[in-house]
Amino acid sequence: MSQPQLQLLFNRKISKILQILKTIISVKKITFYNDFRTTYYLGLD
């Protein structure tokens, strides 16, 4: 394998990992927000 090919493979892996991380983070944000809202509303009762 030549150097540029390796670099391309590496870059693809990195971007895939970043994509997965972004997805996980946004999902966590949403669940955190929903948890916060439910506890907040329950506290208002």
KOLGU-4560 file (N, C-alpha, C; in nm, 3 decimals, padded with zeros to 5 digits):
<recs>
<n_xx: 00.084 n_yy: -00.121 n_zz: 00.000 ca_xx: 00.000 ca_yy: 00.000 ca_zz: 00.000 c_xx: 00.087 c_yy: 00.125 c_zz: 00.000 mol: A seq: 1 type: MET>
<n_xx: 00.047 n_yy: 00.220 n_zz: -00.078 ca_xx: 00.120 ca_yy: 00.347 ca_zz: -00.081 c_xx: 00.073 c_yy: 00.438 c_zz: 00.032 mol: A seq: 2 type: SER>
<n_xx: 00.152 n_yy: 00.538 n_zz: 00.060 ca_xx: 00.123 ca_yy: 00.628 ca_zz: 00.170 c_xx: -00.012 c_yy: 00.700 c_zz: 00.156 mol: A seq: 3 type: GLN>
<n_xx: -00.043 n_yy: 00.756 n_zz: 00.038 ca_xx: -00.171 ca_yy: 00.826 ca_zz: 00.023 c_xx: -00.292 c_yy: 00.737 c_zz: 00.050 mol: A seq: 4 type: PRO>
<n_xx: -00.284 n_yy: 00.611 n_zz: 00.007 ca_xx: -00.396 ca_yy: 00.519 ca_zz: 00.032 c_xx: -00.418 c_yy: 00.499 c_zz: 00.181 mol: A seq: 5 type: GLN>
<n_xx: -00.308 n_yy: 00.478 n_zz: 00.252 ca_xx: -00.317 ca_yy: 00.461 ca_zz: 00.396 c_xx: -00.379 c_yy: 00.585 c_zz: 00.460 mol: A seq: 6 type: LEU>
<n_xx: -00.335 n_yy: 00.700 n_zz: 00.415 ca_xx: -00.386 ca_yy: 00.826 ca_zz: 00.468 c_xx: -00.537 c_yy: 00.836 c_zz: 00.446 mol: A seq: 7 type: GLN>
<n_xx: -00.581 n_yy: 00.798 n_zz: 00.327 ca_xx: -00.724 ca_yy: 00.801 ca_zz: 00.296 c_xx: -00.803 c_yy: 00.709 c_zz: 00.387 mol: A seq: 8 type: LEU>
<n_xx: -00.754 n_yy: 00.586 n_zz: 00.403 ca_xx: -00.821 ca_yy: 00.491 ca_zz: 00.491 c_xx: -00.831 c_yy: 00.546 c_zz: 00.632 mol: A seq: 9 type: LEU>
<n_xx: -00.720 n_yy: 00.601 n_zz: 00.678 ca_xx: -00.714 ca_yy: 00.657 ca_zz: 00.813 c_xx: -00.816 c_yy: 00.770 c_zz: 00.829 mol: A seq: 10 type: PHE>
<n_xx: -00.819 n_yy: 00.860 n_zz: 00.731 ca_xx: -00.913 ca_yy: 00.972 ca_zz: 00.736 c_xx: -01.057 c_yy: 00.924 c_zz: 00.738 mol: A seq: 11 type: ASN>
<n_xx: -01.086 n_yy: 00.821 n_zz: 00.659 ca_xx: -01.222 ca_yy: 00.768 ca_zz: 00.657 c_xx: -01.261 c_yy: 00.712 c_zz: 00.792 mol: A seq: 12 type: ARG>
<n_xx: -01.168 n_yy: 00.638 n_zz: 00.853 ca_xx: -01.195 ca_yy: 00.581 ca_zz: 00.985 c_xx: -01.222 c_yy: 00.691 c_zz: 01.086 mol: A seq: 13 type: LYS>
<n_xx: -01.137 n_yy: 00.793 n_zz: 01.083 ca_xx: -01.151 ca_yy: 00.905 ca_zz: 01.176 c_xx: -01.287 c_yy: 00.973 c_zz: 01.160 mol: A seq: 14 type: ILE>
<n_xx: -01.326 n_yy: 01.000 n_zz: 01.036 ca_xx: -01.453 ca_yy: 01.070 ca_zz: 01.015 c_xx: -01.572 c_yy: 00.983 c_zz: 01.057 mol: A seq: 15 type: SER>
<n_xx: -01.558 n_yy: 00.851 n_zz: 01.038 ca_xx: -01.665 ca_yy: 00.761 ca_zz: 01.081 c_xx: -01.678 c_yy: 00.766 c_zz: 01.233 mol: A seq: 16 type: LYS>
<n_xx: -01.565 n_yy: 00.759 n_zz: 01.302 ca_xx: -01.564 ca_yy: 00.765 ca_zz: 01.448 c_xx: -01.625 c_yy: 00.897 c_zz: 01.497 mol: A seq: 17 type: ILE>
<n_xx: -01.586 n_yy: 01.006 n_zz: 01.434 ca_xx: -01.640 ca_yy: 01.137 ca_zz: 01.471 c_xx: -01.790 c_yy: 01.142 c_zz: 01.450 mol: A seq: 18 type: LEU>
<n_xx: -01.836 n_yy: 01.084 n_zz: 01.341 ca_xx: -01.980 ca_yy: 01.081 ca_zz: 01.311 c_xx: -02.054 c_yy: 01.007 c_zz: 01.421 mol: A seq: 19 type: GLN>
<n_xx: -02.001 n_yy: 00.890 n_zz: 01.460 ca_xx: -02.062 ca_yy: 00.809 ca_zz: 01.565 c_xx: -02.065 c_yy: 00.888 c_zz: 01.696 mol: A seq: 20 type: ILE>
<n_xx: -01.953 n_yy: 00.952 n_zz: 01.729 ca_xx: -01.947 ca_yy: 01.031 ca_zz: 01.852 c_xx: -02.050 c_yy: 01.142 c_zz: 01.851 mol: A seq: 21 type: LEU>
<n_xx: -02.062 n_yy: 01.212 n_zz: 01.739 ca_xx: -02.160 ca_yy: 01.320 ca_zz: 01.727 c_xx: -02.300 c_yy: 01.268 c_zz: 01.752 mol: A seq: 22 type: LYS>
<n_xx: -02.331 n_yy: 01.152 n_zz: 01.693 ca_xx: -02.463 ca_yy: 01.093 ca_zz: 01.710 c_xx: -02.489 c_yy: 01.060 c_zz: 01.856 mol: A seq: 23 type: THR>
<n_xx: -02.392 n_yy: 00.995 n_zz: 01.921 ca_xx: -02.405 ca_yy: 00.960 ca_zz: 02.062 c_xx: -02.428 c_yy: 01.085 c_zz: 02.146 mol: A seq: 24 type: ILE>
<n_xx: -02.349 n_yy: 01.189 n_zz: 02.120 ca_xx: -02.360 ca_yy: 01.312 ca_zz: 02.198 c_xx: -02.497 c_yy: 01.375 c_zz: 02.182 mol: A seq: 25 type: ILE>
<n_xx: -02.547 n_yy: 01.383 n_zz: 02.059 ca_xx: -02.678 ca_yy: 01.446 ca_zz: 02.038 c_xx: -02.789 c_yy: 01.364 c_zz: 02.103 mol: A seq: 26 type: SER>
<n_xx: -02.779 n_yy: 01.231 n_zz: 02.096 ca_xx: -02.878 ca_yy: 01.146 ca_zz: 02.161 c_xx: -02.874 c_yy: 01.168 c_zz: 02.312 mol: A seq: 27 type: VAL>
<n_xx: -02.753 n_yy: 01.173 n_zz: 02.369 ca_xx: -02.739 ca_yy: 01.197 ca_zz: 02.512 c_xx: -02.798 c_yy: 01.332 c_zz: 02.550 mol: A seq: 28 type: LYS>
<n_xx: -02.775 n_yy: 01.435 n_zz: 02.469 ca_xx: -02.829 ca_yy: 01.568 ca_zz: 02.496 c_xx: -02.981 c_yy: 01.563 c_zz: 02.502 mol: A seq: 29 type: LYS>
<n_xx: -03.041 n_yy: 01.494 n_zz: 02.405 ca_xx: -03.187 ca_yy: 01.485 ca_zz: 02.399 c_xx: -03.241 c_yy: 01.413 c_zz: 02.522 mol: A seq: 30 type: ILE>
<n_xx: -03.182 n_yy: 01.298 n_zz: 02.557 ca_xx: -03.231 ca_yy: 01.224 ca_zz: 02.673 c_xx: -03.210 c_yy: 01.305 c_zz: 02.800 mol: A seq: 31 type: THR>
<n_xx: -03.097 n_yy: 01.374 n_zz: 02.811 ca_xx: -03.071 ca_yy: 01.458 ca_zz: 02.928 c_xx: -03.177 c_yy: 01.567 c_zz: 02.937 mol: A seq: 32 type: PHE>
<n_xx: -03.207 n_yy: 01.630 n_zz: 02.825 ca_xx: -03.307 ca_yy: 01.737 ca_zz: 02.821 c_xx: -03.443 c_yy: 01.684 c_zz: 02.863 mol: A seq: 33 type: TYR>
<n_xx: -03.481 n_yy: 01.566 n_zz: 02.812 ca_xx: -03.610 ca_yy: 01.508 ca_zz: 02.848 c_xx: -03.615 c_yy: 01.472 c_zz: 02.995 mol: A seq: 34 type: ASN>
<n_xx: -03.508 n_yy: 01.413 n_zz: 03.048 ca_xx: -03.502 ca_yy: 01.381 ca_zz: 03.190 c_xx: -03.518 c_yy: 01.507 c_zz: 03.273 mol: A seq: 35 type: ASP>
<n_xx: -03.448 n_yy: 01.611 n_zz: 03.234 ca_xx: -03.453 ca_yy: 01.738 ca_zz: 03.306 c_xx: -03.595 c_yy: 01.791 c_zz: 03.305 mol: A seq: 36 type: PHE>
<n_xx: -03.661 n_yy: 01.786 n_zz: 03.190 ca_xx: -03.797 ca_yy: 01.837 ca_zz: 03.178 c_xx: -03.892 c_yy: 01.759 c_zz: 03.266 mol: A seq: 37 type: ARG>
<n_xx: -03.882 n_yy: 01.626 n_zz: 03.264 ca_xx: -03.974 ca_yy: 01.546 ca_zz: 03.344 c_xx: -03.954 c_yy: 01.572 c_zz: 03.492 mol: A seq: 38 type: THR>
<n_xx: -03.829 n_yy: 01.578 n_zz: 03.538 ca_xx: -03.806 ca_yy: 01.604 ca_zz: 03.680 c_xx: -03.854 c_yy: 01.744 c_zz: 03.715 mol: A seq: 39 type: THR>
<n_xx: -03.836 n_yy: 01.837 n_zz: 03.624 ca_xx: -03.879 ca_yy: 01.975 ca_zz: 03.648 c_xx: -04.031 c_yy: 01.981 c_zz: 03.663 mol: A seq: 40 type: TYR>
<n_xx: -04.103 n_yy: 01.915 n_zz: 03.572 ca_xx: -04.249 ca_yy: 01.916 ca_zz: 03.578 c_xx: -04.298 c_yy: 01.840 c_zz: 03.701 mol: A seq: 41 type: TYR>
<n_xx: -04.232 n_yy: 01.730 n_zz: 03.734 ca_xx: -04.271 ca_yy: 01.655 ca_zz: 03.853 c_xx: -04.250 c_yy: 01.741 c_zz: 03.977 mol: A seq: 42 type: LEU>
<n_xx: -04.144 n_yy: 01.819 n_zz: 03.977 ca_xx: -04.116 ca_yy: 01.907 ca_zz: 04.090 c_xx: -04.221 c_yy: 02.016 c_zz: 04.104 mol: A seq: 43 type: GLY>
<n_xx: -04.284 n_yy: 02.055 n_zz: 03.994 ca_xx: -04.385 ca_yy: 02.160 ca_zz: 03.996 c_xx: -04.516 c_yy: 02.111 c_zz: 04.056 mol: A seq: 44 type: LEU>
<n_xx: -04.542 n_yy: 01.980 n_zz: 04.047 ca_xx: -04.668 ca_yy: 01.925 ca_zz: 04.098 c_xx: -04.686 c_yy: 01.946 c_zz: 04.247 mol: A seq: 45 type: ASP>
</recs>
